[in-house]
Amino acid sequence: MTTEITPPNVNVQMLMRVPVQQAFQAFVDPDVTTRFWFSHSSGPLAVGQEVLWEWRMFGVSTQVHVEELVENRRIVMQWGDEGKRATVDWKFEPRGDAMCLVDVTNFGFVGSPNEMVDEAIDSMGGFSLVLAGAKAFLEHGIELNLIRDRFPDNVIDS
């Protein structure tokens, strides 16, 4: 008897104590996003665009393809290596005038069951740190370096 494996979905969320417009722009505008996530970007997110995100401190990058962008509401993108691209669905829910719930779902992992589980676990940890770093930066102006410090032995530049 064979059992079909359902690929995992990852979901993380964080309340940001900033207006929804500010939270949304933090993930669209690389001048802000580079303060808490990746180190370089080829440009802002826009529908139909391919954007290169780089983590130069690790010598890695990924192509991001924006499928949907609804101002202050939602970003849907594909990212990852060719043949292993997954979908990331960002939702921004206003909570009054001064807060926003940012909800991230990552799905569409490919590979063997073990590879999909490994990707999902890595994704959950990564997006948890991204949202925590975004919260610290947006609410308090603090750059925690969470992504850089997650794998200190993999940093190739200082």
N, C-alpha and C positions, 0 to 999 in steps of 0.2 A: 504494500500500500504506500503510495507516494502522497506526501503532504505538500500542498502548495504554500509557499512562503509569501506572506503579505509584507511588502517593503515597509519599513518603519517611517513614521512621520515624527518630526521634532517640533515642539511648540514651546516657546519661551515668551514671557511678557514682563514689562516693567512699567510702573507708573512714573511718569516724568512730571515734575512740578514746574512745568513751563507751558506756555500756550502751544496748541497743536501745530501752529505755523512754524514755530521755532524748532520743535522736535522733528517735523517733516523735513525742513530745510537742512537739518543736521545730517541727514542721510542722503540727500540729493546733492548738496554742495560739498565738493571735496576739500575746500578750504576749511570747513568745519570737521568733516569726517576724519581727516588726517590727524586731528588732534586727539582722537580716541580709538582709531581702528587701524586702517591701512596707512602706509607711509606716503604713497604717491598715487595719483590718478590721472588718466589722460583727459578727463573732463567731467562735467556734471552729468547726472543721470537725466536722460530724456528718452521718450518713447521711440523705439526702433533703433536706438543707438547701441553700438558696441563700445564699451568703455574698458580700459585696462586698469585694474587695480593691482598695486604692487606693495609688497611687504619687503622692502629692500634690505631691512635688517636681517631677514632670513634668506634672501635671494630667491623669493618665490613671487609669482603673480598669477592672476586669473583674468580671463575675459568675462565680462558681464554683459548680457544682452537684456535690455529693458523691454518687456512686453507690454506693460501697462503702467501708467503713472497718472493717478487721480490726485490733483493738488490737495494736500493736507488730509488725505484719506487713505491712499493705498499705493504701493509699489510692488509690481510683480516682475521678477527677473529670473533669468537662467544664468547659472555660473558653474564653473568647474572645468576640468580638462575635457578635451574632445572625447566623446564616447562615455563620459562619466558626468555629464552635466546634470544638475539638479535644479529644482525650482525653489525660490525663496519668495514668500508672500508676506509683505509688511503691511500691517494695518495700523492706522493712527486714529484712535477714538477720543474725541474731546471729552474732557471731564470738567464741565464748567468752562470758565474763560481762562483759567490759569493752570490747568493740568491736562495731561494726555496719557492714555494707555497705549503703549507701543507693543504690538503683538507680532511676533515673527514665527512663521511656520516654514520649515524646510522639508521638502519631500521629493520623491522621484529618484531616490538613491538606486544605483545599479551595481551589479556584481554578484558575487556569491552571497548567500545569506550572512556569513560571517563578515564579509566586506561591507555589506549594507549596514549591519549593526555597528561596526567600527566607525563608519562614516557618520551614522546618526549620533553616536556617543560623542564623537569629536565635535559635531555640529552643535549639540546641546551645550557643551562646555564653552565653545567659542562664542556662540550668540549670547549666552549668559554674561560672559565677560564684556562683550561689545555693549550690551545694554547697560551694564553696571558702569562701564567707562563713560558712556554717553550721559548717563544720569549725573555722575560726578562733574563732568565738564559743563553740561548745560545748566545745572542748578547752582554749582559752586565755582566754576571756572578752574577746576583742578584737573590736571592731566595725570592720571594714575599709572600710565604705561602698562596697563594690564596685559595687552597683547604681546608686547615686547618681553615682558617679564614672565609670561607663561612658559616659554621655552628658552631660558637664558643660555643654555649650552648650545643652542642652534643659532645664536646671533653671530652674524659674520662681519658686522661693522659696529663701531662704537658710537 
